[in-house]
């Protein structure tokens, strides 16, 4: 049996360098009669249920659907918009979040074909900003779900990242450990470490430290900063042109 990994169209460079196929390439091959015999299709990142429906429909039209095994990449349910602070579901990267220890959590990385950071990326690998954003979402999703604070919002104090291997558009697991404490001002502090693993390799580790503030306190702090920045911009703006 021949096996292919299927990835979203935006991962065409990865497909070209590895022998994987994109959704569009696969459907084109099927239409052109270039796919036959016993074939196993394994899902990578960027392939939606709608894409799998299109693939199965193309196989059915060629009357070869029974010759193919399809194995979509199962991520589990997406974390909620309120947990990730993202409006567009295409940009939610955390799925299947679950607690696996007293302060330990696991999830799957889920990359939509139209995820915002993939719209303008030229590499074979998945860009590092995805790792940072997924770690940010993991911090928020874990804290919002398992360490709820009424009327409080998380403010990041720092993020530290170490990359060890390239990330590719394939199955990826996230494992997070949380240390909860209290700041000198009596505010809840969360030290969250998230590791990314793929194909048995340690891809990256991100440590995010943040503080939970009341929504009102954060709003006041944010507004003061915005007003200060605006005053500075106006103060340092070019002098009027005397010739005008």
Residue, then its C-alpha position, 0 to 999 in steps of 0.5 A: x500500500x502506498x501512503x501519502x501525507x496530505x497538507x493544506x495548500x499553503x504548505x506547498x513548499x513542504x510538500x514539494x520538498x518531502x513527497x507530501x501532497x497538498x489538497x489541490x495537488x491530490x484532487x488534481x492527481x485523482x482527476x487526471x488518473x494519477x492515483x490508483x491502487x491501494x493508497x493510504x492518505x494521512x492527514x497533516x496540518x491545514x486540511x479541513x473536514x471540507x477538504x476531506x469531503x472534496x477528496x472523497x468526492x473526487x475519488x468517488x467520481x473516479x469510482x476508486x474510493x474503496x481503494x483508499x484509506x483516509x486518516x484525517x488528523x484528529x485534533x479534538x475540539x478547539x479551545x473557545x474564542x474566550x479562552x484564546x482571545x481570538x475572534x477568527x476560529x481559523x487563528x485558534x491554534x490549541x485543540x483537545x486541551x485536557x488536564x493530565x496532572x495536578x498542574x500539567x496539561x496537554x493539547x494538540x497544535x491545530x493549524x488551519x490553512x488560512x491561519x493568519x501567520x501562514x498567509x505570508x510565509x515562504x519556508x518549508x517549515x512552519x514559522x517560529x511565530x506560530x510557536x510563540x502564538x500557540x504558547x500564548x494561547x495555551x497560557x490563556x486557555x489553561x489559565x482561563x479554564x483551570x485557574x479562573x479569576x472572576x473579572x480579571x484579565x491576564x497581562x504578560x510580563x515576559x516570554x522566553x523561547x528556546x528553539x531546538x528543531x524546525x516545526x513542520x505541518x504535521x501532528x504536534x503535541x503541546x505539554x504545559x506545566x503551571x506554577x501559580x503564585x502571588x506577586x509582592x502586590x498580592x496579585x495572582x502570578x502564573x509561570x507557564x512552561x509549554x513544550x512542543x513535540x513532533x515526530x519524537x523530537x523536542x521542537x521548542x519550549x516557551x516560558x510565559x510569566x503573567x499576572x492576573x489584574x482586574x479588568x478595570x485596573x488593566x483598562x486604566x493602565x492601558x489607557x494611561x499608556x496610550x495617552x502617554x504615548x500619544x502626548x509623546x508623539x505630538x510633542x515630538x512631531x515635526x514643527x510647522x513649515x513656516x513656508x506654508 
